Amino acid sequence: MAPRVQNIPGVIFRQSTFLFVVLLLGISTVFFRQVLPTVWIVFDLLVVYLFFFCFYRLWLRWMNLSEKVIRLKIFWTALWIRVGYVLFSYLFYTYMTGQPFEFESADAMGYHYQGLRIAEYFRAGIFDITPLIYFEKFSSRGIMILMGAVYAVFFDSVLAFRAIVAVLGAWVCVMIYDLARRAFGLRVARLCAAIAVPAPPLIYYCGLHLKEAVILFLVVFFMNNADRLLRERRLSIRYPMLLVATLAVMFLFRNAMAVALFLSFMAALALTSSRVVLFSRRLVVAVLLVGSIGLLFAVDLASEAQSETMFFFTEKTTNLEQHMQLYASRGNIFATQAKRAIFAPLGFIGPIPTLVDTKQENIMMLAGSMFFRNAFGFFVILSLWYLFTAKLWRQHVFLIAVFFSWLFILSNSGYALQDRFHLVLAPLVILFGGYGISLADKKTMGYFQLYLLFLGAIVFAWNWFKLAGRGWI
């Protein structure tokens, strides 16, 4: 084995930040007529620099802390960062758009106004809100009900809802640490915590009025309890009940994700090594989960969730083509050339940041956040390659299954281009990325430099695609 590189997080910090600066300067020079607006140049540079710097500094500070201390440090550090961003984004959006909501906020405003109506019902003592949500998609009702409940208690406060989401986001970081500790050990867990706390995608969505941050919490909560159920020697009925309850709630937020989690867990029960899961536990848990889910789908309301979910799996080709035609109608004629074979492999490192002015404020604002995923894609691939070649994959079937099942869904649905649908992959990128970093040696880091060159070429090509498809070059 090649010798270890000292201070690998420091190397990642310097090389990744350098690449982003070079890309930003190079693309702005080549496509100077569509140079990124100054506000987004500054914003994206700060996001990239602060993430990699904080990742490096937190790793140095937390590498020798006890478990009790580090869990508190993770939660409170993550919470203050997220609360700070919630306040900043509230003021920033108010200044930029005249209201505390993101650019092109149709979904957010829809959830907000429906939440206000539901809050009025709750304050009046009316809890039958069927007339308000009957015509809403089943997978959108959860966020509306949650907003309505928060608004009813906190006097229609937008900030109160986002503060609660910030608390959930801090809890997500602690659960990522717990998952990494059980799966890969204490050293990797500390590394994953140092990545998760300042991770841009996990912070950004705390400042929006969308359901993605709540979905993220539900996904990590499910994964954490499922992993406990699989790995802990003592079988507790609490964990299967928590899994069923989480899945039931998930159908109110994102149907396909609920199905992906359920199938991933069943795959883990079937395929996980007997060193991790005893046969008797597999049988008991499988009967409990299947029986509970069967009861859930016997309820009339669940039939709506079932029909919405099955639409994707039966109409996935049409769904993908329709999305690509929609993108083409919005200006990019090359969108119709995008195929499933392109989306699937890019899922490991995508979405790709837009570093030119396409008049899409949300996408330009997210460039730095997307680059986080791009840079760590190398270590995700490294960890997965090692797990399969070292025949260790059966000890981590559940996490691997969730990762690949959602990649499959994205590549078939046309949502592979939308960052918000990639958010649920961020915890898995952190877990596998952190493990991949722990495996890195001098030879591996040489490949990382080649990967960064490859990544640079992809980012450049993507930005050309964005402009050429619109006829701007």
N, C-alpha and C positions, 0 to 999 in steps of 0.2 A: 504493500500500500504506500502511496506517496505520502510524504510528510504533511502534517497538518499546517494550515496557515493560521498564524496567530491573528486574533482580532478580526475574524471573518465579517461580523456586522459592520466594522469600520470600513473594510474594503468594499462591501456592498454599498454603504453610504456614499463613499467617494465616487465610485465608478458609475453608479446609477444616477446620482445627481449630475455628474459631469455629462453623461449621455443626454439627459433631458435638456440641459442648457444648450448643448451642441445641436440637438434636434430643433429646439425652438429658434436658435439663431439661424441655422441652415435653412429651415423651411421658410422662415420669415424673409430670408434673403432671396431664395429661389422664387417664391410666390409672393413677391413684395406688393403686388397689387391687392392681394387679399390678406395682408398681414393681420394677425390677431389683434383686436383692440387692446390698448394699453392696460385697461383694468383687468383683463383676463390674463395677460402676460404676467402681471404682478401677482395676481391671485394664484395662478397655477405654479409659478416659481416658488412662492411661499409654501404652498401645499406640499410640493415635492421635497423641498429642503427641510421643512419642519418635521415631516414624517420621518425621513431617514435619520435626521439628527436626533429626534426624540427616541426613535427605536434604538439607536446606538447608545445614547446616554442612559436610558432605562435599563438596557441590558447590562451595562456596567454597574449600575446601582443595585440591581436586583439579583445578580448572579449568586450572591452568598447569603441572601436573606432566608430566615426560617419560613416554613409553610404558613404558619399563622399570621406572621407579619406581612408576608408578600400578598396574601389574599386581601387583606385590608388595604394595602398600598394600591393594588390593582383597582379595587372598587373606587376608592376615593380619588385617585388620580384620573381615572377614566371619567368619573362623574363631573369633576371640576372642568375638565376639558370640554365635555359635551354641553354642560350648562353654559360655559363661556361661549361656545359656538352657537348655541340656541339664541342667546342674547345678541350676538354679533349678526347672525343671519336675519333675525327679526328686524333690526335696525337697517341692515344693508338692503334687504328686499323692500322695506318701506321707502327707503330713499330712491332705489332704482325703479320701482314699479308703482309706487304710491299706495301699496298695500303690503302687509307682512306675508305675502305668498310668493312663491317662485315664479319665474317667467313661464308663460304658457301654462297657467295653473288651472286648466279646466277640470281635471280630476280632483285636485285639492279643493277647489271652490265648491265642486259638487258635494264632496264629503262634508265640507264645512257647513254649508247651508242646510244640508239634511241633518247634520248633528245639532244645529240650532233648533230645528223643528222638533226633533226628538227630545231635546232638553226641555222645551216648553211643555211637552206631554208629561215628562217625569216630574217637573216642578208642580204640575197641576194634579199629581197623584194618579195619572193615567199611564199604566205600564203595558197596555195592549197597543203596540205601535205598528201592528200589521197594516193598517191603512197607509202608513207612511213608507214602508219598505216593501210592500207587496210587489211593486213593479220594478224593484231594483234587482240587479243580478245577485244571486245567492252569495257569490264570493266577494261582494262589496258590502254586504250588510254588517259584517263584523266591525269594520272600522267606523261605520256610521253610528252603530249602537255605542261603541266605546267612546267616540267623541261626544255623543249626546249625554252619556253618563258623566263625563268629565265636565262638560259645559254646565250641566245641571247643578253640580256641586260648586264649581269655581266661577260662576257668573259669566259664562260664555267666553272664558279667557283662552285665547289662542296660545299664549305663553304657558299656561298651566298644562295644557295637553302636551306640548313639546317638552316641558320639564319632566313629566311622567315618562315620556319616551326616552329622555336622557337617562333616567334612573334604570329603565329596562336595558338601555345600551351599556351602562356600566356593569350591570349584572351579566350581560352577555360576555363581557371580557373575563369575568371570574369563571364562568362556565367553560369558556375556551381553555382557560388554564387547567381546570379540573379534567377536562377531556384529554388534554395533552399529557397530563401527569399520569393518568391511568393507562393511556395507550403507548406513550413513548418515554416516560420517565421524567424525573424532576428537572433535569437540566434542560430538556427540550421544552418543558412546560414554562419555565422562566423565560426562555427565548420567545415562545409563542405569546406570552403575556406582554412582553416588550414590543411585539409587533401589533398586537390587537388594540392596545390602549390608544396609540396615536394613528391607527389605520384610517385613512381618509374616508373610505366608503362607510365604515361603521360610525363615523362622526357626522358626515354630510347629511344623511337621511334623518338624523335627529332634528334638524332644522327645517324639515318639510312637513306639510300636512298630507302625507301619503301613507299608505298602509305598509310600505316596505319595511320600516323599522320594527313594526309590531310583528310582521311575518318573520323577520330575522330572529327576534326573541323567541317566537314559538318554535322555529326550526332548531335553534341551539338548545332550547329547553327540552325538546323531544330527544335530540341526539344525546344530551347529557344523561337523561333518565334511561334511555335505551341502552347506553353504554354501561351504566351502573347495573342494569338488569342482566346484561350479558356477562359482566366480569365479576361482580361480587358473588362470593360463595353462598351467602345466605339469601334465600329467595324470599322477597317481601312482596306481598300483594299490592303494596302501595304503588310500586313502579308500573305494573301493567295498567292499573287504573289511571295513573297520570298520563300514560301514553295514549290510552283511549280518549281521555278527556281532551288532551292536546290535539289529537287528530280531529275530534268533533269540532273544536273551535277553529282549527285550521281550514275546514271546509267553508267557514264564513269569511275567510280572507283570500285563500288561493287553493282551489280544488286540486289542480294538478300536483301541487307540492304535497298535499295530504296523501295522495295516491303514491307519489314517489317515496315518501317517508315510510309508509306502510309496507310497500313492496320491498324496499331496502332492508327493513327490519326482518321481514320474513325470509329474505335471502340470507341475512346474517344468521338467523336461527338454523337454517339448513346447512350452511357452508362453513361457519366459523369452526375453528379447530376445537376438538374435544378437550384440549388443554385449557381452553377458555370457557367453554359452555358445555355442561354435562347434558347427556341425552335426556334425562328425566326433566330437566329444566326446559329444554327445547319443546318437549311435548306439552307440558303444563302451560307454558306461556303462549304457545301457538293456539291451543284450544281457547284460552282466555281471550286473546286478541281477536281471533277469527269470530268467536261467538259474540263478542262485544260489538265488533264492526257490523256483523250481520244484523244485530238488533238495531244499530244506528240506521242502517239502510232500510229497515222495515218501517221506519217512521215516514210519514207522508212528506214532511219537509225535506228529508234527506233525498227524496227522489229528484228534487230540483238540483241538488248538488251532484247527484249521479248523472243527470242528463247533461249538465254543463261540462262535467269532467269527461264523459265519454265522447263528447263532440270533438274534443282535441284528438283523441286516440283514433277515432274513425274518419276524421276529416283532415288529418295532419298535412297531407300534400296540398290540398286546396287552401288550407290555412296559411301555409308558407308562401304559396304563390300569390295569394291575395295581399299579404303584407308587403311583398316585394313590389307588386304593382302599385300599391299605395305609395311606397317610397318613390317610385318612378314618377307618379303623378305629382309629387311635391317638388320635382325638379331634377332628380338624379336619374338620368336615363339608363345608367349602368346597373341600377338596382335589380332589374329583372334578370340579370346574368348571375346573380348570387344563388348558389345551390347549397343543398344540405352537405355535400362533400366539402364545401369551403367552410361552412360554419362549424362543423364538428371538430376538426383539428384546431381551428383558431380559438375554440372554447377554452383550451388550456391556458391561453395567455390573454385572450380578449376581455372586454372590447378594446379597440384601438383608439387612442386619443386623437381628437381633432385639434390641430395647431394652426388652422387658418380660419379666416372669418367667413363663416357660412350663414351668418345671420341667425344662428341657433344658440341663444345665450346659455341655455342649460347645458348643452353639449360642450360648448367652449369652456364653461365654468368647471366642468368635470374632467378636463384633460389631465390635470395633476392626479386626481383620484384614480383614474383609469391606469395611469402609469404605475401605480403601486402594484396592481394585479399583473401588469406586463413584466415588471422586474422580477417578481417572485415566481413567475411561471416556470422559470428554469429550475428552481428548487422543488417545485411541485412535481415536475416531470422526473427529476432525479430521485425523489423519494419513492414515487410510484414504481419507477424502474427497479430500484433496489428491493422494494417489498416483493415484487414478482420474481426477480432473478434469485433472491435469497430465500424464496419460498416462505416468506413471512406473511403473505397477503391474507391467509386464512385467519390470522389473529386480528385483522383490521377490516373484515369484510363489510361491516356496516358502514363505516366512513367512506370506503371506496365505492360502495353501492350507491350511497346518497350522491356522491360527487358525479359519478357517471350517469346516473338516472336523470339528474337535472340537466346535465350537458346534453343528453339525448333529447329531452323535452325542448330545450332552447333551440337546438339545431333543427328541430322539426316544426317549430311554431312561428318562426319569423321574428321572435323577440331577441335573437342573438345580438342585434344591433343596439338594444336598449339597456343601458347600464343598470337601471333599477331592477331588472329581472336577473341580473348577475349577482345582486347583493347577497343572496342566500349562499352563494358559493364562497364568499369572502372568508367565513370561519374555516372552511375546509382548505382554502388556499393558505391561510395562516397555519393550520395544523400540519399539513403536508409540507408547506414551505419551511416551517421551523424545523421539522424533522430532516428535510433535505439539507438545510444549513448545517445541522449537527453532523451530517455525513460527509461534508465537503472537506477536501484536502487540496494540496497545492495543484495537482493535476486537474481536479474538478474546477477550481477557480480559473484555470486557463481556459477551460471550456465555457465558463461563464462569460469571459471576455468575448469569445466568439459568438455566444448567444446574444450579447448586447449589440454586436455589429449586425447580426441577423435581425434583431428587434428594430434597430434603427432603420434598416431597409424596409421593413414592413410598415413602420409608422410613416415613412416618407411616401411609400406607394399608396397607403391609405389616404393620405392628404391629397395626393395627386388625383386619386379616384373621386374624392369628394368634390374637387373643383372641376375636373374634366367632365364628369357626369352632368354638371350643371352648365357646361359650355363656357366656363369662366377663364379657361386657359386655352 
